[in-house]
Amino acid sequence: MNAILTMPEMAVTALALGLLVLDLWTPADRKGDLGIAAIGGLALILAGSFLFGAGAPQYAFGGMYVLDGMALFFKRLMLGVGVVALAAALEYSKRFAAGTAEYCALILLAVSGMMWAASANHWALLFVSVELMTVTFYVLVSFERTRMPSLEAGVKYLILGALASAFLVYGVALVFGGTGTLGFAGDSGPGLGTGSVLVRVGLALVLAGLGFKIGMVPCQFWAPDVYQGAPAPTAALLAAGSKAAGFALLLRVLLEAAPDWALEMRPVLMLIAGASILYGNLCAIPQRNLKRLLGYSSIAHAGYMLLGIVVLERAGAAAILFYLAGYACAVLAAFLVAALAFDPGEPEEIPALAGLHRRSPYLAAALALSMISLAGIPPLVGFFGKFLLLKGVVLAAFDSRSFGWLAGVALAGIVTSFYYYFGVVRAIYWSAPAAERPPIAVSRVAGAALGACLVGIVAAGVFPSPLLEAARLAAGALRIP
């Protein structure tokens, strides 16, 4: 039974190891075929994940691992993110002298860690899955070792990631010392006793460690620098996949393992959400680098998604799942365009996007749609996601006035974001280029991946019911006491 439940994770890991072995016998001029094989293999695993039904929770490894509706939702989301990230990597790795197979294998291992995190039902598995992601990203962020910005980003991520891991493991140790168990939900029922000071301090340290993964205030300082310096496919995987894994773990910890502590910490979580929204949006205004702008905006989006947690209800969790799916489509499209629109070694400056609509109307439309969706303009998916999150906070404000200021901050953040998101659109269509540049060729693989993101942005906004229903079913699997 254990092997059957964990087949998707095992298959992704086997695919990564298989790529590394095949790379030994693949001629240099055929390395790109390994990237295509990785994309096809991960797409098959994604299709195979639908063979698992979202019925009653199933446990493996003595209750450490749980397969339920929420875990399946996140696994499918991460597999989809991995497919697009691999497509971006296939295009981006053409500028490397070598390393296509290694780069794709590392992306697959990171996806595997994210999938394990989605099913974590035990503090030990939580830590191991987070470390599998984090250690893999240490290499992915600094993969372009001939570029100083990539190396600098890798060192920053290494130092701050190690600090976050220290917070996390020490917090887990304190929780274990206070409760005498490493499981936080299982057949005997969810929830831990959080009455002791030891457990409360431990949970606070765990929150700080997971806050690093989602990029929330005050654990956000790494995001802009790392996003700017990392290769575009790595930044895309960080923005979409790593953030999704972090929220999967936060939902498990705050709503299942420690709901009483989360209720006590609600004012603090509200302050963190509001600060993240303000910090991310205000700091994004003066940015002129596209990836750095997306780094700051990711902090604001973490704040928006925290709105779904502070209400401490399944409806809020469902809003987070819906928002994550829409955010993933938009941010993946933006980073994929960044990987294609800029020349090797060229800084991804927003003014350099001038004339993009003439060089590649497809890429220009894709980047514009992603910016508009991230801003929350109807009828795209970003609007509906923000509406669901704000709806939960506004309804909570009728019961407690303390939610009123948070709703106001969120609305102010959304309005503020219009300036810098539409600044990118203005640069694409209305800024005059300094010099004429050649057209951009988009391969079939990259074009198909970008098209899938655009379909998700538009279709989930115009017809939100299927995705919303899937999010609600997944959130219904949360074992909230």
N, C-alpha and C positions, 0 to 999 in steps of 0.2 A: 504493500500500500504506500509506503514512504516513497519508493521509486516512482510510482505512477503519479503521485501528486506533484512531485518535483520535476517531472519530465521537461516542462518548458525551460526551467533554469539550467538543467543538465544539458539540454540540447543546445542552448546558446553557448555554454561553456565548451562543449564538444566542438561546436562550429569554430570558435575562436582558436582552440588548440589545433584543429584540422587545418585552418588557414596557415598557421605557423609551420606545420609539417609540409604542406604542399608548396610553400614558398621556397623550400630547399631545392626542389626539382623544377621550378618554373623559370623559364628564360626571362631575362630582363625586359624584353619587349612584350611579354605577355603578363606582366604583373597586374595590369589593370583588370584582367579576367578574374583574378582573385577577389577584387573588390566587388565585381558583378556577382560572383558566386556568394559572397557574404550577404549582399542585398537580397538575392533570391532565397538563400537559406533562412534568413531572418523573417522574410515575408511568409515563407512556408510555416515557420514556427508560429507566427502571428495567426495564420489561418487555422493551424492545428489547435490553438488555444481555445477556439470556439467549440471544440469537442467537450470541454469541461463545462458542466452546468453550474449555475450559481444557485445551488440548493442549500441544504443545511451545511454549516461549517464542518470541514473535515480537517483532522489534525494528523500531524506526522512528527516523528522524533520525540515522542513523549509529550506532545503538546507545544513544543517549541515553534512549530510551523503550522500555520492555519491557512487553509484555502477556502475562501468565502467569496461572496459577491464583490466586496470592496477590493480584495486582493486581485481578483480576476480583472476588474476594471483598470486598476493601476498597471497590472502586467501588460495588458493589451495596449494601454497608452504608451508605456515605456518601449514596447516592441515597435510600435509605430514611429515613435521618436527615433529609435535606433535605425530604422530603415532610412528615414530622411537624413539623419546624421551620416550614415554610411554613403549615401548618394553625394552629399556635400564633400565627404572625405575623398571620394573617388575623383572628384573634380579638383579638389584642393591639393591632393597628393601628387598631381602631375608636376607641380613645381618642386617636389622633393627629388633629390638625386636617387634616393632609395627609401624604402620604408612603407610602401603601400600596405603590404600584408600585416606588418607590425601595427600600423596605425589602426587598421580595421579591426584587428584582433583585440587591441586595447579598448576600442569602443564597445565591442561585444562583451568583454569582461566587465566593463562599467555597467552595461545594460543588465548583465546577469546579477550584479550586486544590487541594482535597483529593484529587480524582481524579487530577490530574497528579502529585501527590506519591506516590500509590500505585504509579505506573509509573516513578518516577524511577530511572534506571540511570546517572546522570551527575551530578557535583557541581553543574554549572551548572543543570540542570533541578531538582535538589533545592532549590537556593537560590531559584530563580524561583518554584517552586510554594509554598514556605513564605512568601515575600514576598506572593504573591497572596492567600493566606489572611490573613496578618497585617495587611496594609494594609486589607483589607476589614473586618476586625474592629475596626480603629481607629474606623471610622465606625459600625459596628453597635453597638458598646458604648456610644457616646455619642449614639445616635440620638435619644433623648428629651432634646433640648437645653434644654428648659424645666425639667428636673429637675436640681438640683444633684448628687444622687448619681450620676446617669448621666454627667454631665460629669466628675465627679471620677474615676469608674471609667475613663472614656475616657483621661484624662490619665495615670493610673497605667499603664494598658495600653500607651499610646503610649511612655512613657519606658522601661519595662522591656522592651517588645517591641523597641524600637530597640536597646537594649543587647544583647539576645539575638541580634538580627540581626547586630550587629557581631561578636560572638563567632563566629557561624556563618560569616560571609563571610571573616573573618580565618583561621579554622580551615581553610576550603576552600583559601585561598591558600597556607597552609603545606603542606597535603597535596599540592597541585599542585607547589609548589616542591621537595618531597622525592621525588615520584614521577615528575614530568614528564607526567602524564596526568590528565584530569578524569573519565575513566570508571572506575567501580569494579566492574563486572561486565559480561560480554559473551560473545560467541561464543568468545573465546579462553580463557575460564575465569574464575571468580570469584577474588577475593582480590587485595589489593595488598601489596607489600612494605612492611612497617611497622618495619623495623629501625632507621631513622634517628630521631634525637631530634626532628627537624623534623616528621616525619610523626606521631609520637606526640603531640607538643604540639598539632598541628593537629587530630587526632582528638579529643583531650580538649576542645578548644574547640567542635568540632562537637557533641559530646555535651552540652555546656552549652547550646548554642543549641537543640538538639532537646529538652533537658530542660525548657526553658521551655514548649514546646508541650504536653507531657504533664503538667506541674505537679508534677514530682518535686523532692524536697529535693536541693540547696539553691536551686532555681529556682522555688519555689512561692509566694513572698510575694504575688504578684499575685492568685492565684486567689480567696480569700474576698472581697476588696474588689470585684473585677471582677464576680464572680458576683452579689454583692448589689446593685451599682449598675446593672448592665446590664439591658436589657429581658429578660423571661423567655425569649422565643424565641432571643435572642442567647446567653444563658447556656446554654440547652439545646444549641445548635449548638456552643458551645465545649466543653461537657462531653462530648458524644458524638462529634461529627465531628472537631473539632480534635485531641482526644486519640487518636482512631483514626488520623488522618493522621500524628501524631507517632510512634506505634508502628509504623506501616507503614515509615516512614523508618528508625527505629531497627533494625528487623529487617533491612532491606536493608544498613545500614551495618555493624552489629555481626556479623551472621551471614554476609553475602556479601562485603562490601568489606574488612573488617578482622577476620576471625575470630581471627587470632593475637593481635592487640592486645586483643580482647575477652577472650580467655582470660587474658592477663596482668592485665587490669583486673577480673577476676571478683571478687576480694575487695572492691574499691572499689564495684562494682555491687551486691554483697550489702549493704554498709553503707548505700548509698543506698536500696535497697529497704526495709531494716529501719527506717531513719530516717524514710522517707516514711510507712510504716505507723503507726509510733508517733506521729509529729507530727500526721498527719491525724486519727487517732482521738482522741487526747488533747485536741487543740484543738477538736474538734467537740462535746465533752461540754458545755461551758457555753453553747453558742450558743442564741439564742432566735429568730434569723431563719432561716427555712427555706432561702432561697437561700444564705446564708452557711454554714449547716450543710452543704449540698450541696457548697459550695466546698471546705471542709475535708475532707469525705469523699472528694472527687475526688482529693485528694493521697494519701489512704490507698489508694484503688483503683489509682492509678498504681504505688504500691509493690507491691500484690498482683500486678499484671501484670508488673512487673519480675522477679518470681519465675520467670516463664516464660522470661525472657531469660538469667538467670544460669546456668541449666542448660546453655545453648548447644547445644540439640538441637531437632530438628524437633517432637518431642512437646511441648516447652515452647512453641514457636511456635504449634502447633495449640491449646494451652490458652489462649494469649493471644487468638487469633482467636475462639474460642468465648466467652471471658469478655467480650470487647469487644462482641459482638453482644447478649449478655444484659444487660450494663451499659447499653448504649445504649437498649434497650427500657425499662428501669427508670427511668433518669434522665430520659429524654424524657417519660415519663408524669408524673414528679414535677414537672417544670417546666411541662408543659402544664396540670396542675392549678393550679399557682401562678399561671399567666396567667389562669385562669378564676375562681378562688375569691376573689381579692382585688380590691377596688375600685380604680379608677384613683387613683394617688398614695398608696395605702395601703401602709405597709411590710409586707412578707410575714412578720409575726411568727407564731411557732408558736402562742402562746396564742389568736390570732385564729381559729385553725382549730376552736376549740371549737364544737360543734353543727353541724359540716359534714355529719355523717351525716343530719341532719334537713333541711338546706338542699339537699343533693344527695347522695343515697345512692350514686350512680354515681361522682362525684368522690371521695367519701370512701373507697369500696372501692378505687378506682384508686390513690390515694395510699398507702393502707395496704398494698396488694400491692406497690407499688414499694419502699416502705421495707423490707418483709419480705424481698423479693428482694435488695436491696442488703445487708441484714444477713447473708444466706446461710442462710436457713431452708429446709429441704426442704418440699415437692417443687418449689420454684420454681427458675428457671434460675440465680439467683445462687449457690445452694448447689452445684450441679453445677460451675459455673465455678470457684469457690474450691476444690472438691475436686480438680479436675484440676491446678490450679496447685500446691496443697499436695502432691499425689501426686508430682509431679516433684521437688520439693525433698526430700521424705522419702526417695524412692528414691536421690537423690544423696547423702543423708546416710549411707547404708550404705557408700558408697565413700569419702566424706570427712566426717569429723566436723564440719568447719567449717560444714556446712549445717544441723547440728542446731539451733544457736541461732537461725538464720533461720526455721526451721519453728516454733520456740517463739514467736518474736516475731509471726509471722503469726497463729498461733492466739490469742495474747493480744490482738492487734488485733481479730480477729473477735469475740471474746467482749466486748471493750470496746464495740464498735460497737452491740451489742444495746441498751445503755442509751439512746443518743440516738436511734436509729432507732425503738425502741418508745416513746420519749417523744413522737414525732410521732403515733404510732398512739393513744397514750393521750389526747393532746390532742383528737384527732378524735372519739373515741367516749365518753370518760369525763370530760372536763372540761366544766364548766358555763359556757355563754357569758355574758358580761357583760350582753348584751341580745339580744333576739330580732332576727334579721336575715332579710331576704326570701329566698325560694328562688333558686337559681342556675339560669339557663337555659343549656343546653348546645346549641349548634348541631349540625346533622348532620355538618358537616365536622369539627369538633372532636371530636364523639363518635366518629366513625369512626376518626380518627387515634388517639384514646385507646384505643379498642377493639383496634386493631391492635397497640399496645404491650402491652396486657394479654394478648392471645393469645400474643404472643411470650414474655412472662414465664412464662406457665403451660405452654404447649405445649412449649417448648424445655426446660423442667424435667421435665415428665412423660414426654415422648418426646424425649430428647436425641440420639438416634442420627442423624437426618438432618442436624442442624446440626453435630454432632461429625464426621460423615463429610465434610461440606463443608469444615470447618476443617482436617481432616487432609489432604485433597486439596490445599487451598490451600497449606498448610505444606510439602507435598511438592514444590512448585515452587521452594522456596528452593534456590539453588545453593550449598550449603555444601561447602567443599572437604573 
